[in-house]
Amino acid sequence: MKPSALALFLAAVVMPAPLGAATRVSSNTNCPSADAISQRLLGLLAAGGPATASARVRTEGESLHIELATPGESNQERTVPASGDCEARAEMAALIIAAWLDAMPVGTIGTPGVPPGLLRPPPAPEPAPEPREETEHATRKSDERTLDVHTTIGAGLFGFVDSLGATGGVALAVAMPALLHGFGWSAEASLSLPRKVNVGAGWADYWRPTFALAATRELRKEHWRLRPQLGAVLAVLAIKGQGYDYASSPTTVMWGVGAGMTVARPIQHTEPWLRLEGVLWPQGRSLRSQQVGGPDVVVGLSTWEIRLALGVALGIF
């Protein structure tokens, strides 16, 4: 063999083939960072994946959203829990991207005789920054599509004030705050402490257990959740005492309308919340005491109340 041909043969055998451009990866956080995900892709895909593909990873609260775009194909999207440390999150994102690209991870097939250290991929280049306007627009569109659908159940304490004074009570609630495009619902049962009213020469203690069903709208501000709500309230009025009569309909069922605002802060699988709410009772109720030798005394129950509640909810799924 001629010396020139031998040199060319040795160069082809010894020199490695140049690596192609890797799949572009972007992330809105350093946990996991785009660089960490790209490094793991280099260990899962040949040359880190095709250069024509691009992946976007975003951390949203306790969720990790992954999106892959490839020319000529529909985008792939998936939302998974953001569990583990930053390295575990980067590994999870890289595995999902590799699966979408129909690639066989390198570690799934052993290579006899090759030390593991030689398989370590070189550092991936820093991805080029995307235009801010396009990134924000894509983030807003993706947020609209990937609002979490979850159910919470919780309990709390509340105090309220009306025309007869102030008192407190307890409440139980169940809700799906982000059921469809940020709209959801909540249901609550509450019971206040008994109230005492003097009615002429008599007196009365009354309770008003309430059941509320409301439509809600979830607005997100970084780690906070704002949920305005509007709904119907049903109450069962229970009264006991002496020296009085009903001065209106004998039924003890009342209906009303409630509106309020809830501020919540998700923490892991729990969600502490604070709510300010107003309730109107269009159906008036009153008590009457018949006085000997004088006019009857009528005491009307309050037709409004303002509540301030504090509680915590637990995410079921």
GIURBEL-V846878 format. One record per backbone hydrogen bond with DSSP energy under -0.5 kcal/mol. CO is the residue of the C=O (numbers start at 1). NH is the residue of the N-H. Records with the same first field share a line. If there is no record, write none. Layout:
CO = NH, NH
This chain:
2 = 6
3 = 7
4 = 8
5 = 9
6 = 10
7 = 11
8 = 12
9 = 13
10 = 14
11 = 15
24 = 55
26 = 57
30 = 33
32 = 31
33 = 37
34 = 38
35 = 39
36 = 40
37 = 41
38 = 42
39 = 43
40 = 43, 44
41 = 44, 45
43 = 106
45 = 48
46 = 49
48 = 23
50 = 53
53 = 24
54 = 69
55 = 26
56 = 67
57 = 28
58 = 60, 65
59 = 61
60 = 63
62 = 82
63 = 60, 65
64 = 80
65 = 58
66 = 78
67 = 56
68 = 76
69 = 54
70 = 73
76 = 68
78 = 66
80 = 64
81 = 83
85 = 89
86 = 90
87 = 91
88 = 92
89 = 93
90 = 94
91 = 95
92 = 96
93 = 97
94 = 98
95 = 99
96 = 100
97 = 101
98 = 103
99 = 102
103 = 105
105 = 108
106 = 109
110 = 112
111 = 114
113 = 115
115 = 118
116 = 119
117 = 120
131 = 135
132 = 136
133 = 137
134 = 138
135 = 139
136 = 140
137 = 141
138 = 142
139 = 143
140 = 144
141 = 145
142 = 146
148 = 150
151 = 316, 317
152 = 175
153 = 314
154 = 173
155 = 312
156 = 171
157 = 310
158 = 169
159 = 308
160 = 167
161 = 306
162 = 165
165 = 162
167 = 160
168 = 193
169 = 158
170 = 191
171 = 156
172 = 189
173 = 154
174 = 187
175 = 152
176 = 179, 185
180 = 183
182 = 218
183 = 179, 180
184 = 216
185 = 176
186 = 214
187 = 174
188 = 212
189 = 172
190 = 210
191 = 170
195 = 206
197 = 204
198 = 200
199 = 202
202 = 199
203 = 242
204 = 197
205 = 240
206 = 195
207 = 238
209 = 236
210 = 190
211 = 234
212 = 188
213 = 232
214 = 186
215 = 230
216 = 184
217 = 219, 228
219 = 226
221 = 224
223 = 266
224 = 221
225 = 264
226 = 219
227 = 262
228 = 217
229 = 260
230 = 215
231 = 258
232 = 213
233 = 256
234 = 211
235 = 237, 254
236 = 209, 238
238 = 207
240 = 205
242 = 203
245 = 288
252 = 237
254 = 235
255 = 283
256 = 233
257 = 280
258 = 231
259 = 278
260 = 229
261 = 276
262 = 227
263 = 274
264 = 225
265 = 272
267 = 270
269 = 315
270 = 267
271 = 313
272 = 265
273 = 311
274 = 263
275 = 309
276 = 261
277 = 307
278 = 259
279 = 305
280 = 257, 282
282 = 284
285 = 301
286 = 247
287 = 299
288 = 245
289 = 291, 297
291 = 293, 294
296 = 298
297 = 289
299 = 287
303 = 281
305 = 279
306 = 161
307 = 277
308 = 159
309 = 275
310 = 157
311 = 273
312 = 155
313 = 271
314 = 153
